């Protein structure tokens, strides 16, 4: 992963203990989804909105009008 505002045509290969480290476009650090290219929040916001919608749908199912948690 490389943080830059410039376009990278071909990322450089980094070796650790003689093995190449794979290049990724996204990385999660402390719950924050970091995107290497363009340094935007779009991928993190998309990930969080999907996660929140799942949790909201579970709460809607649990809290029915005629049944569910009291």
MDAnalysis code that builds the backbone (N, CA, C; Angstrom):
import MDAnalysis as mda
import numpy as np

u = mda.Universe.empty(210, n_residues=70, atom_resindex=np.repeat(np.arange(70), 3), trajectory=True)
u.add_TopologyAttr("name", ["N", "CA", "C"] * 70)
u.add_TopologyAttr("resid", np.arange(1, 71))
u.add_TopologyAttr("resname", ["UNK", "UNK", "UNK", "UNK", "UNK", "UNK", "UNK", "UNK", "UNK", "UNK", "UNK", "UNK", "UNK", "UNK", "UNK", "UNK", "UNK", "UNK", "UNK", "UNK", "UNK", "UNK", "UNK", "UNK", "UNK", "UNK", "UNK", "UNK", "UNK", "UNK", "UNK", "UNK", "UNK", "UNK", "UNK", "UNK", "UNK", "UNK", "UNK", "UNK", "UNK", "UNK", "UNK", "UNK", "UNK", "UNK", "UNK", "UNK", "UNK", "UNK", "UNK", "UNK", "UNK", "UNK", "UNK", "UNK", "UNK", "UNK", "UNK", "UNK", "UNK", "UNK", "UNK", "UNK", "UNK", "UNK", "UNK", "UNK", "UNK", "UNK"])
u.atoms.positions = np.array([
    [0.850, -1.163, 0.000],
    [0.000, 0.000, 0.000],
    [0.894, 1.223, 0.000],
    [0.553, 2.171, -0.820],
    [1.340, 3.394, -0.936],
    [0.397, 4.585, -0.848],
    [0.660, 5.503, 0.063],
    [-0.164, 6.695, 0.204],
    [0.420, 7.810, -0.644],
    [-0.319, 8.232, -1.645],
    [0.133, 9.309, -2.511],
    [-1.055, 9.903, -3.252],
    [-0.907, 11.138, -3.687],
    [-1.924, 11.771, -4.511],
    [-1.625, 11.584, -5.992],
    [-0.440, 11.064, -6.311],
    [-0.051, 10.837, -7.697],
    [-0.451, 9.433, -8.118],
    [-0.645, 9.260, -9.435],
    [-0.923, 7.922, -9.950],
    [0.360, 7.113, -9.963],
    [0.270, 5.883, -9.490],
    [1.420, 4.986, -9.505],
    [1.185, 3.990, -10.635],
    [2.055, 4.022, -11.635],
    [1.890, 3.105, -12.750],
    [2.190, 1.672, -12.341],
    [3.291, 1.464, -11.641],
    [3.653, 0.129, -11.168],
    [4.240, 0.271, -9.770],
    [3.581, -0.300, -8.764],
    [4.114, -0.184, -7.401],
    [5.428, -0.946, -7.263],
    [6.305, -0.410, -6.449],
    [7.593, -1.066, -6.226],
    [7.407, -2.303, -5.346],
    [8.276, -3.277, -5.519],
    [8.210, -4.515, -4.747],
    [9.048, -4.368, -3.487],
    [8.441, -4.680, -2.354],
    [9.120, -4.603, -1.066],
    [9.313, -6.030, -0.563],
    [10.515, -6.325, -0.088],
    [10.832, -7.662, 0.405],
    [11.004, -7.633, 1.913],
    [10.483, -8.664, 2.586],
    [10.626, -8.828, 4.024],
    [11.067, -10.268, 4.266],
    [12.261, -10.442, 4.826],
    [12.866, -11.767, 5.028],
    [12.971, -12.551, 3.723],
    [13.272, -11.851, 2.654],
    [13.464, -12.496, 1.361],
    [12.189, -12.832, 0.607],
    [11.023, -12.488, 1.161],
    [9.749, -12.770, 0.501],
    [9.078, -11.449, 0.131],
    [8.484, -11.362, -1.053],
    [7.824, -10.109, -1.449],
    [6.553, -9.871, -0.632],
    [6.348, -8.624, -0.240],
    [5.145, -8.228, 0.486],
    [4.082, -7.895, -0.560],
    [2.884, -8.496, -0.479],
    [1.865, -8.235, -1.503],
    [1.360, -6.796, -1.440],
    [1.091, -6.235, -2.609],
    [0.563, -4.874, -2.721],
    [-0.956, -4.923, -2.604],
    [-1.539, -4.068, -1.778],
    [-2.991, -3.984, -1.638],
    [-3.437, -2.550, -1.841],
    [-4.677, -2.381, -2.216],
    [-5.230, -1.040, -2.417],
    [-5.914, -0.519, -1.150],
    [-6.368, -1.427, -0.276],
    [-7.060, -1.053, 0.956],
    [-6.404, -1.767, 2.128],
    [-6.424, -1.103, 3.287],
    [-5.903, -1.715, 4.497],
    [-6.715, -1.194, 5.673],
    [-7.045, -2.078, 6.616],
    [-7.781, -1.682, 7.811],
    [-6.803, -1.518, 8.964],
    [-6.836, -0.347, 9.597],
    [-5.966, -0.050, 10.727],
    [-6.805, 0.609, 11.801],
    [-6.907, -0.025, 12.968],
    [-7.696, 0.464, 14.101],
    [-9.143, 0.743, 13.710],
    [-9.715, -0.123, 12.864],
    [-11.104, 0.009, 12.454],
    [-11.352, 1.009, 11.349],
    [-10.330, 1.661, 10.875],
    [-10.459, 2.649, 9.807],
    [-9.954, 2.031, 8.517],
    [-10.774, 2.050, 7.490],
    [-10.399, 1.480, 6.203],
    [-9.640, 2.540, 5.413],
    [-8.353, 2.306, 5.211],
    [-7.499, 3.254, 4.506],
    [-7.378, 2.850, 3.050],
    [-7.539, 3.826, 2.167],
    [-7.402, 3.587, 0.740],
    [-6.147, 4.300, 0.268],
    [-5.263, 3.572, -0.383],
    [-3.967, 4.115, -0.769],
    [-4.023, 5.133, -1.880],
    [-4.848, 4.889, -2.887],
    [-4.879, 5.808, -4.013],
    [-5.893, 6.916, -3.758],
    [-5.528, 8.112, -4.080],
    [-6.370, 9.309, -4.005],
    [-6.732, 9.747, -2.589],
    [-6.407, 8.976, -1.588],
    [-6.632, 9.329, -0.182],
    [-8.057, 9.829, 0.065],
    [-9.050, 9.015, -0.306],
    [-10.448, 9.388, -0.111],
    [-11.069, 8.539, 0.993],
    [-12.200, 8.997, 1.504],
    [-12.925, 8.290, 2.549],
    [-14.012, 7.395, 1.968],
    [-14.144, 7.331, 0.654],
    [-15.262, 6.636, 0.014],
    [-15.354, 5.172, 0.427],
    [-14.262, 4.453, 0.407],
    [-14.316, 3.026, 0.749],
    [-14.683, 2.821, 2.216],
    [-14.200, 3.672, 3.110],
    [-14.527, 3.549, 4.535],
    [-16.007, 3.851, 4.767],
    [-16.517, 4.887, 4.126],
    [-17.925, 5.251, 4.284],
    [-18.826, 4.152, 3.731],
    [-18.478, 3.587, 2.583],
    [-19.265, 2.484, 2.023],
    [-19.276, 1.285, 2.967],
    [-18.121, 0.946, 3.504],
    [-18.020, -0.186, 4.430],
    [-18.853, 0.059, 5.686],
    [-18.789, 1.251, 6.242],
    [-19.531, 1.562, 7.461],
    [-21.035, 1.608, 7.207],
    [-21.466, 2.138, 6.062],
    [-22.900, 2.200, 5.782],
    [-23.487, 0.800, 5.617],
    [-22.754, -0.113, 4.986],
    [-23.223, -1.493, 4.851],
    [-23.312, -2.154, 6.223],
    [-22.318, -1.934, 7.059],
    [-22.309, -2.514, 8.401],
    [-23.467, -1.976, 9.243],
    [-23.709, -0.681, 9.182],
    [-24.790, -0.071, 9.965],
    [-26.160, -0.534, 9.475],
    [-26.321, -0.677, 8.162],
    [-27.600, -1.137, 7.627],
    [-27.906, -2.563, 8.084],
    [-26.889, -3.418, 8.151],
    [-27.090, -4.783, 8.649],
    [-27.579, -4.758, 10.094],
    [-26.934, -3.955, 10.924],
    [-27.314, -3.884, 12.334],
    [-28.704, -3.277, 12.502],
    [-29.029, -2.278, 11.702],
    [-30.347, -1.659, 11.768],
    [-31.438, -2.646, 11.363],
    [-31.179, -3.447, 10.347],
    [-32.161, -4.450, 9.922],
    [-32.384, -5.503, 10.999],
    [-31.342, -5.881, 11.720],
    [-31.501, -6.833, 12.826],
    [-32.365, -6.221, 13.918],
    [-32.141, -4.961, 14.260],
    [-32.943, -4.300, 15.296],
    [-34.399, -4.163, 14.862],
    [-34.644, -3.918, 13.578],
    [-36.021, -3.828, 13.085],
    [-36.733, -5.162, 13.221],
    [-36.020, -6.253, 12.955],
    [-36.607, -7.587, 13.086],
    [-36.933, -7.914, 14.540],
    [-36.057, -7.526, 15.450],
    [-36.257, -7.836, 16.868],
    [-37.408, -7.030, 17.450],
    [-37.546, -5.773, 17.064],
    [-38.533, -4.874, 17.656],
    [-39.794, -4.813, 16.801],
    [-40.528, -5.906, 16.726],
    [-41.787, -5.914, 15.995],
    [-42.870, -5.189, 16.786],
    [-43.951, -4.777, 16.112],
    [-45.042, -4.065, 16.786],
    [-45.835, -5.017, 17.672],
    [-46.139, -6.209, 17.158],
    [-46.966, -7.159, 17.904],
    [-46.150, -8.230, 18.607],
    [-44.885, -8.286, 18.366],
    [-44.029, -9.294, 18.971],
    [-42.623, -8.716, 19.113],
    [-41.756, -9.431, 19.764],
    [-40.375, -8.988, 19.899],
    [-40.038, -8.624, 21.332],
    [-38.918, -7.961, 21.489],
    [-38.454, -7.587, 22.825],
    [-39.376, -6.534, 23.424],
    [-39.649, -6.648, 24.718],
    [-40.508, -5.685, 25.415],
    [-39.677, -4.633, 26.103],
])
